[in-house]
Amino acid sequence: MLSIEDLTLLQAIRETGSLSRAWAKRLLPCPAVQGSDRFV
């Protein structure tokens, strides 16, 4: 089973099309990154 964090990362990879960008998006403590678009 994938955890919520894994699913969020996979969605970020789909959205950005890049693993490194997905990791950066996930790791950056930015309100915009943690906004509602990330948790649909």
C-alpha positions in Angstrom: 0.0 0.0 0.0 1.2 3.5 -0.8 1.1 6.1 1.9 -0.6 9.5 1.6 2.8 11.0 1.2 3.7 8.6 -1.7 0.4 9.4 -3.5 1.0 13.1 -3.1 4.5 12.7 -4.5 3.2 10.6 -7.4 0.6 13.3 -8.2 3.3 16.0 -8.0 5.4 14.0 -10.5 2.4 13.7 -12.9 1.7 17.4 -12.6 5.3 18.6 -13.0 6.5 15.8 -15.3 9.8 15.7 -13.4 10.9 13.8 -10.3 13.3 16.5 -9.2 10.7 19.2 -9.5 8.2 17.0 -7.7 10.7 16.5 -4.8 11.4 20.3 -4.7 7.7 21.0 -4.7 7.2 18.6 -1.9 10.1 19.7 0.3 9.7 23.4 0.0 7.9 24.8 3.1 5.9 27.2 1.0 2.2 28.0 1.6 1.6 27.9 -2.1 3.2 24.5 -2.4 1.0 23.2 0.5 -2.1 24.8 -0.9 -5.4 23.2 -1.8 -4.1 22.3 -5.3 -1.8 19.8 -3.7 -4.5 18.0 -1.7 -7.4 17.5 -4.1 
